[in-house]
Amino acid sequence: MAPKYRWTGPQGRSTLKKIVQKEIPQWKAGLYPPQEELIVRVMDGQDVLGCMATGAGKSAVFAVPIIVFREMARNGNLYPDLPFRAFPVGVVVTPTKGLAANMVLELKKLDIPAFAYCHETVTGACISGRNLVKEIQECKTYNIIFIDPEHLRDKAWRQIMLPRLEKSSRDFGSRTKSAADLT
């Protein structure tokens, strides 16, 4: 059955604020309005494209939904019936591997397991005998995967993403209507 409420509605926004206050008490002012607008849409499963200045809090747009969903998975009985995922996973394209590495460290402070998919980490996984493709596909280890643009065309990355892209394509096809269907 579909959840009773949406994150974009008053119950969702109130729950978001309550969980952010509880889980990230160091954010005394809570979320900024532009962050909240993007976050509630992400949590309702909508695609978003946000453009914010450096330091405006873009990272919260992918970190907060994970924090909120994890809290709801632990204590769902405390919150209204809202859509959530028990183990949310996000993919973030970063312009540089340095930024990706920095974000992994910042998310670690919030207890969010993340992985920077770049030359050094891919090589390290290979040397240690880890099957990185399987590890990332299973979505059991990391909540966020950062990737730099140069690795988006890697064969291994395509292996990781292909099953998801095929599913998204099927889902998208079932949600769209042609102009002829709308007349």
N, C-alpha and C positions, 0 to 999 in steps of 0.2 A: 504494500500500500504506500502511496506517495506521502511524504511528510505533510503535516497539517499546516505548517508555517513556512515562510520563505525568509532568507537572511535580509532581503531588501525591505521587508516589512518591519513594523515596530517591535514585534517580539524578537526578531532576528537581530536587529540593531542593538536592542537592550541586552540581549544575551552576549553579543560580541563585546560590548563595553564591559559587562560584568566579568567575563572570562579574561579579557586583557588586563583589567585592574587586578584580578586575582593572580594570574600567571606571570605578569610582567609589572610588578609593583614599582620598579624603577622608572617606568614611563608615567610619571605623575600627571602629565597633561592628557594622557590617553592617546588616541589616534587623532590625526588631523583630518578635517572633513574630506579632502581629496583622497587620502588613504582609505578612509572608511567606505567611500563610494566605490572604489575599485575592489576592495576586499569583500564586501557583501555580494557583489556580482560574481566574483571568483567562486565564493562559497556556494552560490546558487547554481554553479556550473556554467555560467556564461563566459564567453571569450571576451577578454578585455585588452585594450591597448592603452597604456598610460605613458605620458611624457611628463617627467618632473625634473626640476633642477637638481644638481648635485647637492646632497645633504637634505633633500626634501622628504626622504623616507620611503624610497622605492622598495627597499629590502623588506619593509614591513608587509608589502603587498603579497609576497610569497611566504614570508615567515609566519605571520599571524594566522592565516588559515590552518597551517599545520599545528600550531600551538593550540588553537581553539578546537580543532577536530580531535586531537589527542586527548584533551581534557574531556570532551564529550564522550569519547570512547571509554574513558576511565569512570566517568560519573554521569552517564547519560540520564539517569533518573532525576538529576537535579535541574535539568534544562527542558525547555519546550521541545516539541517534536519538529526538529529542523533537519534538513539534509546534511549528512556528513559522511566521511569515510573513516574507517577505523585505522587505516594506515595510509595517510595521504602521501603522494609523491609528486614532486614538481621538477620540471626541467627548466633551467635558466641559462640562456645564452649570454655570456659575458664577453666584453670586448678583448679582455686580456686574461692570460692564465694567472697573472699576479692578483688581479681583482678576485678571480675565482678562489684562489688560495686564501686570500684575506677573508672572503665571505664564509668559507668553511670554518675558519677560526672564530669568527663572530657568532655564527650559528651554534657552534659548540658551547659558547657561553650561555645560550638559551636552551641547551640540551636538545638540539636538533641535529641528528646525524646527517652529514652532507659529504659529498664527494666531488672533487674537482677533476673532471675528465680531461686531462692534458697529457702531453708527452711524458712528463716525469712520472705521473701516477699510473699511466697505462703501462709504461716500461717496468715500473716497480711491481705491478701486479703480475706481469708476465714472468719476470725473474723469480718471483716467489711462488709461481705455479697456480695463482688464482685464476679462475675462469670469470673474468670481469663481465663478459657478455651475459652469462647466466646469472651472475650476482645482481646485476642491474635489472635484468628482465624480470627476475623474481620479485623485485620491489620489497624485500624483507629487511634490508640493511640500512638503506639511506632514505631520508625523506626528501632531500633535494640533491639533484645532480646538476653541477655547473659544467658547462662545456664552452670552450672557446671556438670561434668561427672556423678556424683551420681544421678542427676535428669533425665538423658536421658532415664532411664527405667521406670519412673513414669507413672502410668496409665493416669493421666491428660495430661502429655506431649505427650504421644502417641495419645491421642484424638486431641490435637492441631495439631500435625504434620501429622497424617494419611491422611487427604484429600490432603495435599500438596505432600506427598510421592506418593500417587496413581496417581496424575496428572503428577508428574515428571516421574514416571515409564511409563505412557502412552506416554508422550512426547519423552522420551528416546527411547522407542520401535519404535516409528515412524521415528526416526532419524538414527537408527542403521541398518546396513546391515550385513548379515551373510557372511561367506567366499564364500558360494555358489552364493550369489547374486553379488559378485564382480568379478566372473570369466566370 
